[in-house]
Amino acid sequence: MNASENPEPAASDFRDAAPVPDAEHGAPATDAEATSGHRAGGRSRSRMPLWLDTLVTMGVALVIAVLVKTFLIQPFYIPSASMNPTLLEDDKIMVSKLTPGVFDLHRGDVIVFQDPADWIPGDATEDPTPRVRLMMALSLVGLAPDPSQDHLVKRLIGLPGDHVVCSARDAVLEVNGVPVDEPYINPETSACQGAFDVTVPEGHVWVMGDNRHASADSAYHEINGESGFVPLDDVTGRAEVIFWPASRWDGLGGGRDAFADVPDQP
């Protein structure tokens, strides 16, 4: 048998196979044990306590919820029948706060706006019940609709500069000289609850409820000798969808088609 068939171990082979001394006990340790010990040492940092981890997670979630409610979307509920049949009482809607702003408003949009001039009597938060108090707290972070009832939901009919006319009670609504066929209004009533003839001033809009004869909207206030115009700065956003009850789930973006033939200016 020649040397190549039974080679003598090289010095380097003995070094590679030599056990690693254990610094604590003086006993040799294998490479696997040494490697395992090194990795374990890398994971020896103290972990965050569970209660603190939970608080941090909840805090981050709360901040995200507030940011979403402030800049993106906000829930509201419908307290009256003024938007029937499009919106029923106690419907919950989701409102995009990117309109107006990032996106433009259009005639036919369903919008939410702050009460411009005490159009809504009273306030549910003046002497709140425990349920209202809970809703007030949840509404601050966008987890529940605002119960204060200081917002209104109507359909946008006239933009700044538009000429909006109802020639008589039970007449057809006209915008910039064009009669508007409105499929979304209550079929049991007409489009006009009374006669008016207005031009929407700059920085304002004209709004009307879909249940025209049961809505304290722009037309109602104009007919009763008050200003019916809503400042654009008071518009919170555009209603996008009914999200509750589940059986009522539906989008709210179909009103623009009724104004397709209306020119931009009178």
PLY file of the C-alpha trace (Angstrom):
ply
format ascii 1.0
element vertex 266
property float x
property float y
property float z
element edge 265
property int vertex1
property int vertex2
end_header
0.00 0.00 0.00
1.54 3.31 -0.98
1.50 6.54 0.97
-1.43 8.02 -0.93
-3.71 5.17 0.23
-2.98 5.73 3.92
-1.84 9.33 4.34
-0.58 10.68 7.61
-2.92 13.38 9.07
-1.69 16.87 8.35
-1.02 19.30 11.15
-3.81 21.51 9.92
-6.27 18.60 10.23
-5.47 18.27 13.91
-5.99 22.00 14.44
-9.38 21.96 12.70
-10.59 19.02 14.76
-9.28 20.30 18.08
-11.96 21.05 20.69
-12.54 24.66 21.71
-11.75 25.30 25.38
-14.65 26.35 27.61
-13.56 29.65 29.17
-15.78 29.23 32.25
-15.12 25.61 33.21
-11.90 24.94 31.42
-13.46 21.95 29.65
-13.21 21.75 25.90
-16.30 22.59 23.89
-17.12 21.53 20.37
-17.40 24.01 17.48
-21.19 23.49 17.43
-21.44 24.33 21.12
-19.28 27.39 20.71
-21.32 28.61 17.75
-24.58 27.96 19.61
-23.33 29.88 22.60
-22.36 32.84 20.41
-25.83 32.99 18.86
-27.51 32.70 22.23
-25.43 35.58 23.45
-26.66 37.67 20.52
-30.25 37.10 21.68
-29.62 37.84 25.30
-30.97 41.42 25.12
-33.89 42.08 27.43
-37.29 42.03 25.73
-39.92 44.76 26.10
-42.49 43.79 28.78
-45.79 42.59 27.35
-47.78 45.41 28.97
-45.44 48.03 27.54
-45.49 46.40 24.12
-49.31 46.44 24.22
-49.40 50.11 25.21
-47.01 51.07 22.41
-49.06 49.12 19.86
-52.29 50.74 21.04
-50.67 54.17 20.97
-49.49 53.73 17.39
-52.92 52.45 16.34
-54.55 55.45 18.01
-52.27 57.91 16.22
-52.99 56.23 12.87
-56.75 56.35 13.55
-56.61 60.07 14.39
-54.58 60.83 11.26
-56.99 58.84 9.08
-59.99 60.64 10.60
-58.34 64.06 10.27
-57.07 63.80 6.72
-58.68 60.86 4.89
-62.08 59.51 5.92
-64.66 60.00 8.65
-67.92 58.18 9.47
-71.25 59.99 9.91
-74.78 58.86 10.51
-78.06 60.11 9.05
-80.39 61.57 11.73
-83.36 62.58 9.55
-85.42 61.76 6.46
-84.24 64.77 4.42
-82.19 62.60 2.02
-84.75 59.84 1.43
-84.70 57.62 -0.55
-80.93 57.87 -1.14
-80.16 57.87 2.59
-82.45 56.56 5.31
-82.51 57.46 8.98
-79.68 55.83 10.96
-77.69 54.94 7.84
-73.95 55.13 8.48
-71.88 56.69 5.70
-68.17 57.06 5.04
-67.01 60.51 3.94
-63.84 61.27 2.01
-62.04 64.33 3.38
-59.90 64.58 0.25
-62.82 66.39 -1.44
-62.71 69.33 -1.67
-58.96 69.75 -1.70
-57.13 66.96 -3.45
-60.22 66.35 -5.61
-62.83 68.83 -6.84
-66.50 68.90 -5.93
-69.05 68.28 -8.68
-72.75 68.95 -9.04
-74.64 65.88 -7.89
-72.16 64.92 -5.15
-73.59 64.05 -1.74
-71.62 66.21 0.68
-71.31 66.67 4.44
-70.84 70.16 5.84
-70.84 71.93 9.18
-74.03 73.72 10.15
-73.51 77.13 8.50
-76.06 79.21 10.42
-77.88 77.17 13.07
-79.87 75.21 10.50
-80.12 72.38 13.06
-81.82 73.23 16.37
-80.28 71.82 19.55
-77.22 69.67 20.12
-77.17 66.09 21.42
-73.91 66.79 23.27
-75.27 69.63 25.43
-76.65 67.17 28.01
-75.24 63.86 26.78
-76.40 60.43 27.87
-73.77 57.74 28.67
-74.23 56.33 25.16
-73.64 59.76 23.60
-70.57 60.26 25.80
-69.13 56.98 24.54
-69.86 57.94 20.93
-68.23 61.34 21.50
-65.05 59.65 22.74
-64.96 57.15 19.89
-65.71 59.83 17.28
-62.55 61.70 18.27
-60.49 58.90 16.72
-62.91 58.12 13.90
-64.24 54.88 15.39
-67.85 56.13 15.56
-69.97 58.80 13.84
-70.04 62.23 15.45
-73.17 62.39 17.66
-73.20 66.19 17.99
-75.53 66.60 14.98
-73.74 69.79 13.93
-73.16 68.43 10.42
-75.66 68.15 7.58
-75.82 65.84 4.57
-77.23 67.24 1.31
-76.73 66.99 -2.43
-74.60 69.64 -4.11
-76.71 71.40 -6.75
-74.92 74.67 -7.53
-71.24 75.57 -7.66
-69.87 79.13 -7.36
-71.29 81.23 -10.22
-74.16 78.85 -11.04
-77.65 80.23 -11.66
-80.15 77.96 -9.85
-83.88 78.43 -10.43
-87.19 76.92 -9.38
-89.86 78.93 -11.18
-92.67 77.67 -8.94
-93.58 75.04 -6.40
-93.69 71.62 -8.09
-91.67 72.95 -11.05
-88.49 71.39 -12.50
-85.14 72.52 -11.14
-82.97 74.47 -13.59
-79.22 75.07 -13.37
-77.61 77.55 -15.77
-80.72 77.52 -17.92
-80.86 73.72 -18.29
-83.74 71.68 -16.76
-82.31 68.87 -14.64
-83.85 65.39 -14.59
-83.10 64.17 -11.06
-83.68 60.42 -10.65
-82.44 60.40 -7.04
-85.18 62.60 -5.50
-88.18 61.24 -3.64
-90.56 60.09 -6.43
-93.57 61.10 -4.34
-92.57 64.78 -4.38
-91.45 67.34 -6.95
-88.00 68.85 -7.34
-89.04 72.26 -5.98
-90.66 72.97 -2.61
-91.05 76.62 -3.56
-89.95 79.32 -6.00
-86.47 80.86 -5.88
-83.96 82.39 -8.28
-80.36 82.64 -7.07
-76.82 82.96 -8.32
-74.32 81.15 -6.11
-71.65 83.59 -4.87
-67.92 82.90 -5.00
-66.69 80.62 -2.23
-70.14 79.07 -1.63
-72.32 76.20 -2.83
-76.06 75.52 -3.09
-77.34 72.27 -1.57
-80.69 70.48 -1.52
-82.01 67.33 0.10
-83.28 64.47 -2.06
-86.53 64.50 -0.07
-87.20 68.02 -1.33
-90.40 68.80 0.58
-88.98 67.58 3.90
-85.52 69.14 3.86
-84.32 72.31 5.60
-81.80 72.95 2.82
-80.63 75.94 0.80
-83.99 76.31 -0.93
-85.91 76.13 2.34
-83.84 78.89 3.95
-83.92 81.07 0.83
-87.70 80.76 0.58
-87.99 81.74 4.25
-85.93 84.89 3.83
-82.59 83.56 5.08
-79.32 82.90 3.29
-79.26 79.45 1.74
-75.63 79.46 0.66
-73.06 77.17 2.31
-69.44 78.37 2.56
-67.00 76.01 0.86
-64.83 76.24 3.96
-67.61 74.49 5.91
-67.64 71.45 3.61
-66.18 68.46 5.47
-66.10 66.06 2.51
-67.95 63.98 -0.03
-70.02 60.97 1.03
-68.68 57.89 -0.75
-70.54 54.86 0.55
-73.23 53.60 2.92
-71.35 51.11 5.11
-74.04 50.23 7.67
-76.40 48.46 7.93
-74.83 45.82 5.72
-78.08 45.34 3.80
-77.87 49.01 2.72
-74.28 48.90 1.47
-74.07 51.05 -1.65
-71.96 53.70 -3.34
-73.07 57.33 -3.47
-71.33 58.56 -6.58
-74.11 58.34 -9.16
-75.59 61.84 -8.93
-73.27 63.59 -11.36
-74.93 62.13 -14.46
-78.02 64.29 -13.90
-75.89 67.41 -14.52
-74.01 66.14 -17.56
-75.68 68.70 -19.87
-75.30 71.68 -17.53
-72.69 74.19 -18.77
-70.00 75.44 -16.45
-71.34 79.01 -16.55
-74.86 80.41 -17.01
0 1
1 2
2 3
3 4
4 5
5 6
6 7
7 8
8 9
9 10
10 11
11 12
12 13
13 14
14 15
15 16
16 17
17 18
18 19
19 20
20 21
21 22
22 23
23 24
24 25
25 26
26 27
27 28
28 29
29 30
30 31
31 32
32 33
33 34
34 35
35 36
36 37
37 38
38 39
39 40
40 41
41 42
42 43
43 44
44 45
45 46
46 47
47 48
48 49
49 50
50 51
51 52
52 53
53 54
54 55
55 56
56 57
57 58
58 59
59 60
60 61
61 62
62 63
63 64
64 65
65 66
66 67
67 68
68 69
69 70
70 71
71 72
72 73
73 74
74 75
75 76
76 77
77 78
78 79
79 80
80 81
81 82
82 83
83 84
84 85
85 86
86 87
87 88
88 89
89 90
90 91
91 92
92 93
93 94
94 95
95 96
96 97
97 98
98 99
99 100
100 101
101 102
102 103
103 104
104 105
105 106
106 107
107 108
108 109
109 110
110 111
111 112
112 113
113 114
114 115
115 116
116 117
117 118
118 119
119 120
120 121
121 122
122 123
123 124
124 125
125 126
126 127
127 128
128 129
129 130
130 131
131 132
132 133
133 134
134 135
135 136
136 137
137 138
138 139
139 140
140 141
141 142
142 143
143 144
144 145
145 146
146 147
147 148
148 149
149 150
150 151
151 152
152 153
153 154
154 155
155 156
156 157
157 158
158 159
159 160
160 161
161 162
162 163
163 164
164 165
165 166
166 167
167 168
168 169
169 170
170 171
171 172
172 173
173 174
174 175
175 176
176 177
177 178
178 179
179 180
180 181
181 182
182 183
183 184
184 185
185 186
186 187
187 188
188 189
189 190
190 191
191 192
192 193
193 194
194 195
195 196
196 197
197 198
198 199
199 200
200 201
201 202
202 203
203 204
204 205
205 206
206 207
207 208
208 209
209 210
210 211
211 212
212 213
213 214
214 215
215 216
216 217
217 218
218 219
219 220
220 221
221 222
222 223
223 224
224 225
225 226
226 227
227 228
228 229
229 230
230 231
231 232
232 233
233 234
234 235
235 236
236 237
237 238
238 239
239 240
240 241
241 242
242 243
243 244
244 245
245 246
246 247
247 248
248 249
249 250
250 251
251 252
252 253
253 254
254 255
255 256
256 257
257 258
258 259
259 260
260 261
261 262
262 263
263 264
264 265
